[in-house]
Amino acid sequence: MRCEVVAIGTELLLGIINDTNSSWIGEQLAQRGIDSYFQVKVGDNFDRIEGCIRIALERSDAVICCGGLGPTQDDITRDVIAHIMGNGMTRDDAIAAEIQRRFESRGRRMALNNLRQADVPNGATTIPQMPGTAPGLVCPVGDKVIYAMPGVPHEMKEMMQGTVLPDLLRRAVYLGVIRSRVLRSWGLSESGLAELLDDRIKELDETGHATLAFQASGIEGIKVRITAKAADDASAVEVLDAEEAQLRPILTNAIFGIDDETMETAVLNALRENGRTLAAVETLTGGILSSRLTLANPEMDIFKGAAIRPMTDGDGLPDEKSEAQALRLAREARDLHAADIGLSVVTPSASEEAAPGTIIMGICCEEVSFTKLTVLQPGRERMRNFSVISVLDLLRKSVAAGFKVPSSEVHR
């Protein structure tokens, strides 16, 4: 069973309204094992809507249309569908009476054009759920079907759950589930990940056991999405487990989490497992590190706190190099909050030659103290946010190495 989504409304193309309906519908279809390979947005134009729906019918078994069922002149979805079905429309008196009753119950006068919403293409049936004044439609076209629902999200969702999804499952020849798992990575580029996984992707293309896709997510890293289709949840999870086991040795410590796990939750969980606490001195990051860590650890049993300092050359100490400053501040963080580990991120002083975007991260614990220099894209806001994730990732790798300098880092 293949199902395509057509979102209708010029306001979607202009960016006035975000098309959240299509993503929600796609999620519901995937959970029920219904393939959805295309989602299209089209403006309020008869010919273009007709063209989109006809193309969708050629390559899919079912088409879900959202939007264009209102009472105004640009609401033409029902007219287009009637034309595609090759039929006229008949006004449903029961629907018309219900629309009028709803207006009267709110003490409002109903404009006559609202009755257009009661026009039903001949051969179609209305969806029983009707949370608004626009009825949804189930419109058979040969052995295929078009569903039409309002664009108002809560109205659409009620119709999807009450009628459209059960009807799709009834029509489906194969019932299965589609499940995904996201491996979250940091430190590798999207192209670098694709190169590392090239052989595995080719193998999966041949076997069809699962698929891999990449999603760049800014400071949240690069996501590697594994998707599997199977007869049931247990079988899908088995495929996902097997594929994750294949990918981890390839990506090694670039993977920091799964699904909704963030860098800070990964670090906090690792520290909790090792019975360690954390503190920081923030200069460049200006409280962003503390904000993320306290959101993930509101009781602050692992993250003990941070001091926020202004950024100054050498933090007021003459001739202090940035590496020494980073280590000193990391030690101060430990002492100030009686924590096991201290973090800091600083920028080179004006007297030091360094590329734009350079930061120096410092980590101090009982076993080891070290710094790492890295170069981010210049720009204060970007540097602040990426510095937070970078220093947390460095700490994560140090913990994984047994509270030592990660093999790829230089000990100062």
DOTI-989761 format. One line per 2 residues: their letters; for each residue z, y, x of C-alpha. Coordinates in nm, 2 decimals. Layout:
! DOTI-989761
a	Z/Y/X; ...
***
This chain:
! DOTI-989761
mr	0.00/0.00/0.00; -0.11/0.34/0.14
ce	0.01/0.66/-0.01; -0.10/1.01/0.07
vv	0.08/1.34/0.00; -0.11/1.65/-0.11
ai	0.11/1.97/-0.12; -0.06/2.23/-0.34
gt	0.01/2.61/-0.32; -0.13/2.90/-0.13
el	0.22/3.01/-0.05; 0.25/2.70/0.17
ll	-0.05/2.80/0.38; 0.08/3.16/0.42
gi	0.42/3.04/0.54; 0.60/3.21/0.25
in	0.75/2.87/0.16; 0.83/2.58/0.40
dt	0.68/2.25/0.29; 1.00/2.04/0.29
ns	0.88/1.83/0.00; 0.62/1.64/0.21
sw	0.87/1.55/0.48; 1.12/1.43/0.22
ig	0.85/1.22/0.04; 0.73/1.08/0.37
eq	1.09/0.96/0.45; 1.13/0.80/0.11
la	0.80/0.62/0.14; 0.88/0.49/0.49
qr	1.22/0.36/0.38; 1.04/0.14/0.12
gi	0.77/0.01/0.35; 0.49/0.22/0.20
ds	0.24/0.34/0.46; 0.16/0.71/0.46
yf	-0.09/0.82/0.72; -0.19/1.16/0.59
qv	-0.01/1.47/0.45; -0.23/1.77/0.35
kv	-0.16/2.12/0.24; -0.41/2.31/0.03
gd	-0.42/2.64/-0.15; -0.47/2.72/-0.52
nf	-0.84/2.67/-0.53; -1.01/2.42/-0.77
dr	-1.28/2.30/-0.53; -1.06/2.26/-0.23
ie	-0.79/2.08/-0.43; -1.05/1.85/-0.57
gc	-1.19/1.78/-0.23; -0.85/1.69/-0.08
ir	-0.76/1.46/-0.37; -1.09/1.28/-0.36
ia	-1.07/1.22/0.02; -0.71/1.10/-0.03
le	-0.83/0.85/-0.29; -1.09/0.72/-0.06
rs	-0.85/0.63/0.21; -0.53/0.55/0.02
da	-0.42/0.35/-0.28; -0.20/0.63/-0.43
vi	-0.19/1.01/-0.40; 0.12/1.22/-0.46
cc	0.05/1.58/-0.55; 0.32/1.84/-0.54
gg	0.29/2.19/-0.70; 0.05/2.36/-0.93
lg	0.20/2.24/-1.26; 0.34/2.58/-1.37
pt	0.22/2.80/-1.65; 0.02/3.07/-1.46
qd	-0.35/3.09/-1.40; -0.33/2.96/-1.04
di	-0.15/2.64/-1.16; -0.46/2.43/-1.18
tr	-0.34/2.08/-1.06; -0.36/1.92/-1.40
dv	-0.71/2.07/-1.46; -0.83/1.93/-1.12
ia	-0.69/1.58/-1.19; -0.84/1.57/-1.54
hi	-1.18/1.66/-1.38; -1.14/1.38/-1.13
mg	-1.05/1.13/-1.40; -1.36/1.24/-1.59
ng	-1.16/1.32/-1.90; -1.05/1.62/-2.09
mt	-0.69/1.72/-2.17; -0.48/1.69/-2.49
rd	-0.18/1.90/-2.57; 0.13/1.68/-2.61
da	0.31/1.82/-2.91; 0.64/1.66/-2.82
ia	0.63/1.81/-2.47; 0.54/2.15/-2.62
ae	0.83/2.14/-2.86; 1.07/2.05/-2.58
iq	0.95/2.34/-2.36; 1.00/2.58/-2.65
rr	1.35/2.43/-2.73; 1.46/2.49/-2.37
fe	1.36/2.85/-2.38; 1.53/2.90/-2.71
sr	1.85/2.73/-2.59; 1.87/3.00/-2.32
gr	1.81/3.28/-2.56; 1.47/3.36/-2.40
rm	1.13/3.42/-2.55; 0.87/3.17/-2.45
al	0.53/3.32/-2.34; 0.24/3.13/-2.49
nn	0.10/3.03/-2.15; 0.40/2.80/-2.10
lr	0.24/2.57/-2.35; -0.03/2.49/-2.08
qa	0.24/2.28/-1.92; 0.22/2.04/-2.22
dv	-0.16/1.97/-2.16; -0.20/1.61/-2.04
pn	-0.52/1.46/-1.89; -0.65/1.20/-2.13
ga	-0.55/0.85/-1.99; -0.25/0.99/-1.81
tt	0.11/0.95/-1.90; 0.40/1.19/-1.85
ip	0.70/1.11/-1.63; 1.01/1.07/-1.84
qm	1.23/1.28/-1.61; 1.18/1.64/-1.69
pg	1.45/1.86/-1.52; 1.23/2.17/-1.56
ta	0.96/2.29/-1.80; 0.68/2.12/-1.61
pg	0.63/1.75/-1.69; 0.51/1.52/-1.41
lv	0.21/1.30/-1.46; 0.10/0.94/-1.37
cp	-0.28/0.94/-1.37; -0.47/0.61/-1.31
vg	-0.81/0.64/-1.14; -0.97/0.30/-1.14
dk	-0.73/0.07/-0.95; -0.57/0.37/-0.78
vi	-0.32/0.63/-0.91; -0.25/1.00/-0.88
ya	0.11/1.13/-0.93; 0.15/1.49/-1.00
mp	0.50/1.66/-0.98; 0.63/2.02/-0.97
gv	0.68/2.18/-0.63; 1.04/2.27/-0.71
ph	1.23/2.03/-0.48; 1.51/1.92/-0.71
em	1.26/1.85/-1.00; 1.03/1.66/-0.76
ke	1.31/1.45/-0.62; 1.43/1.35/-0.97
mm	1.08/1.24/-1.07; 1.02/1.06/-0.74
qg	1.34/0.86/-0.77; 1.32/0.80/-1.14
tv	0.95/0.70/-1.18; 0.72/0.75/-0.88
lp	0.89/0.53/-0.63; 0.96/0.24/-0.87
dl	0.60/0.25/-0.99; 0.47/0.25/-0.63
lr	0.68/-0.05/-0.55; 0.55/-0.23/-0.86
ra	0.19/-0.16/-0.76; 0.25/-0.26/-0.40
vy	0.11/-0.60/-0.29; 0.34/-0.62/0.02
lg	0.70/-0.50/0.01; 0.86/-0.43/0.34
vi	1.05/-0.17/0.52; 0.97/0.08/0.80
rs	1.25/0.17/1.03; 1.27/0.40/1.33
rv	1.50/0.45/1.62; 1.50/0.75/1.85
lr	1.58/0.73/2.22; 1.68/1.07/2.34
sw	1.59/1.16/2.70; 1.65/1.45/2.94
gl	1.50/1.54/3.28; 1.15/1.40/3.23
se	0.85/1.59/3.09; 0.66/1.46/2.79
sg	0.36/1.38/3.01; 0.60/1.20/3.26
la	0.74/0.98/2.98; 0.39/0.90/2.85
el	0.29/0.80/3.20; 0.59/0.58/3.25
ld	0.53/0.41/2.92; 0.15/0.39/2.93
dr	0.14/0.01/2.99; 0.40/-0.06/2.72
ik	0.21/0.16/2.46; -0.11/-0.03/2.54
el	0.06/-0.36/2.49; 0.21/-0.25/2.16
de	-0.13/-0.13/2.05; -0.25/-0.49/2.10
tg	0.04/-0.67/1.95; 0.13/-0.43/1.67
ha	0.50/-0.52/1.69; 0.60/-0.15/1.70
tl	0.47/0.19/1.78; 0.60/0.46/2.02
af	0.57/0.84/1.97; 0.70/1.14/2.16
qa	0.86/1.46/2.03; 0.95/1.75/2.25
sg	1.27/1.91/2.12; 1.35/2.20/2.35
ie	1.71/2.19/2.47; 1.76/1.86/2.28
gi	1.53/1.69/2.52; 1.22/1.46/2.47
kv	1.26/1.21/2.19; 1.09/0.87/2.21
ri	1.06/0.73/1.86; 1.03/0.35/1.81
ta	0.89/0.26/1.47; 0.88/-0.10/1.33
ka	0.76/-0.24/1.00; 0.91/-0.57/0.88
ad	0.99/-0.77/0.57; 1.35/-0.65/0.56
da	1.61/-0.44/0.73; 1.74/-0.72/0.95
sa	1.40/-0.81/1.08; 1.31/-0.44/1.15
ve	1.64/-0.39/1.34; 1.56/-0.70/1.55
vl	1.22/-0.55/1.65; 1.39/-0.21/1.73
da	1.65/-0.39/1.94; 1.39/-0.58/2.13
ee	1.18/-0.28/2.20; 1.48/-0.07/2.31
aq	1.56/-0.34/2.55; 1.21/-0.32/2.69
lr	1.22/0.06/2.73; 1.57/0.11/2.89
pi	1.48/-0.04/3.23; 1.17/0.17/3.24
lt	1.34/0.50/3.15; 1.67/0.42/3.32
na	1.93/0.70/3.31; 1.68/0.95/3.15
if	1.81/0.81/2.81; 2.13/0.99/2.71
gi	2.16/0.89/2.34; 2.02/0.73/2.03
dd	1.92/0.89/1.70; 2.15/1.18/1.62
et	2.36/1.15/1.94; 2.36/1.48/2.13
me	2.41/1.54/2.50; 2.77/1.67/2.44
ta	2.87/1.37/2.23; 2.72/1.13/2.49
vl	2.93/1.31/2.76; 3.25/1.32/2.55
na	3.22/0.95/2.46; 3.17/0.86/2.82
lr	3.47/1.06/2.93; 3.68/0.92/2.65
en	3.59/0.56/2.76; 3.70/0.65/3.11
gr	4.02/0.83/3.01; 3.91/1.16/3.16
tl	3.93/1.52/3.04; 3.70/1.82/3.10
aa	3.72/2.20/3.15; 3.48/2.47/3.26
ve	3.44/2.82/3.39; 3.15/2.98/3.21
tl	2.96/3.27/3.37; 2.59/3.24/3.29
tg	2.65/3.03/2.98; 2.89/3.28/2.83
gi	3.07/3.05/2.59; 2.77/2.83/2.47
ls	2.91/2.53/2.66; 3.25/2.57/2.49
sr	3.09/2.62/2.15; 2.89/2.30/2.17
lt	3.17/2.09/2.31; 3.44/2.21/2.06
la	3.20/2.15/1.77; 3.17/1.79/1.89
np	3.54/1.76/1.99; 3.73/1.99/1.75
em	4.07/1.83/1.83; 4.00/1.92/2.20
di	4.16/1.60/2.34; 3.88/1.56/2.59
fk	3.74/1.91/2.63; 4.04/2.12/2.72
ga	3.89/2.46/2.73; 3.69/2.71/2.93
ai	3.73/3.05/3.09; 3.45/3.30/3.04
rp	3.38/3.52/3.34; 3.13/3.80/3.40
mt	2.85/3.72/3.64; 2.90/3.90/3.97
dg	2.77/3.85/4.32; 3.02/3.60/4.47
dg	3.25/3.66/4.17; 3.40/3.95/4.37
lp	3.44/3.75/4.70; 3.24/3.89/4.99
de	2.97/3.68/5.15; 3.05/3.38/4.93
ks	2.74/3.16/4.89; 2.65/3.05/4.53
ea	2.71/2.68/4.61; 3.06/2.76/4.73
qa	3.12/2.98/4.43; 3.01/2.70/4.19
lr	3.25/2.46/4.35; 3.54/2.71/4.36
la	3.50/2.79/3.99; 3.48/2.42/3.90
re	3.81/2.37/4.08; 3.96/2.66/3.91
ar	3.86/2.52/3.57; 4.04/2.19/3.65
dl	4.36/2.38/3.76; 4.36/2.63/3.48
ha	4.34/2.37/3.20; 4.50/2.07/3.39
ad	4.18/1.87/3.33; 4.04/1.58/3.53
ig	3.70/1.74/3.57; 3.58/2.10/3.62
ls	3.23/2.23/3.55; 3.06/2.56/3.64
vv	2.71/2.71/3.64; 2.62/3.02/3.85
tp	2.32/3.21/3.96; 2.24/3.30/4.32
sa	2.36/3.64/4.44; 2.12/3.92/4.50
se	2.14/3.87/4.87; 2.03/3.50/4.85
ea	1.66/3.42/4.84; 1.60/3.21/4.53
ap	1.32/3.15/4.28; 1.35/3.31/3.94
gt	1.53/3.08/3.70; 1.75/2.92/3.98
ii	2.09/2.80/3.88; 2.36/2.62/4.07
mg	2.58/2.37/3.89; 2.92/2.26/4.02
ic	3.12/1.95/3.94; 3.47/1.89/4.07
ce	3.69/1.58/4.01; 3.94/1.37/4.21
ev	3.67/1.14/4.35; 3.40/1.39/4.44
sf	3.29/1.76/4.43; 2.93/1.86/4.46
tk	2.67/2.10/4.35; 2.31/2.08/4.24
lt	2.04/2.35/4.24; 1.77/2.35/3.98
vl	1.51/2.59/3.87; 1.46/2.66/3.50
qp	1.21/2.88/3.33; 1.32/3.24/3.37
gr	1.46/3.43/3.07; 1.83/3.49/3.01
er	1.85/3.32/2.67; 1.65/3.01/2.77
mr	1.84/2.98/3.10; 2.18/3.00/2.92
nf	2.10/2.72/2.68; 1.92/2.49/2.92
sv	2.20/2.54/3.18; 2.45/2.39/2.93
is	2.24/2.07/2.88; 2.16/2.05/3.25
vl	2.52/2.06/3.37; 2.63/1.81/3.10
dl	2.35/1.58/3.20; 2.45/1.60/3.56
lr	2.81/1.51/3.46; 2.68/1.22/3.25
ks	2.50/1.07/3.54; 2.80/1.12/3.77
va	3.02/0.94/3.53; 2.77/0.66/3.50
ag	2.76/0.63/3.88; 3.14/0.58/3.89
fk	3.24/0.95/3.93; 3.02/0.98/4.24
vp	2.72/1.20/4.33; 2.42/1.06/4.13
ss	2.18/0.90/4.37; 1.91/1.17/4.31
ev	2.15/1.46/4.39; 2.26/1.62/4.71
hr	2.62/1.63/4.80; 2.75/1.97/4.92
***
